[in-house]
């Protein structure tokens, strides 16, 4: 299984310092550090991490749904989980969408920051679903 954060770990310190600097500067200028973060390699790494994290989330969600009994109470429970997951997806997309671009003043690093935000939320949601449903 691919670790969605492996490439981030490999470039973690450089990327974190670059993101911190770019964010602190409000992305007003394209510094060398910011260029490192938004290079095609980092962009591809983040996109691959997003894809892997999404797949893991979808697989975990499917297992959670299957773990719930198929009686009347279980059907209601599954509907509630479905509604909660849909609400969570709307939250993630809102929190990591236009909001991130505003925080970055639509600067060069905004796209990478938005994808990193999505990966972070998705990994956290997957862990939450596993904690709650993998023991069932």
Secondary structure, DSSP 8 states (H G I E B T S, - for coil): ---TTHHHHHTHHHHHHHHHHHHHTTT-S--HHHHHHTSHHHHHHHHHHHHHHHHHHHHHHHHHHHHS-SSHHHHHHHHHHHHHHHHHHHHHHHHTTHHHHHHTTT-TTHHHHHHHHHHHHHHHHHHHHHHHHTT-
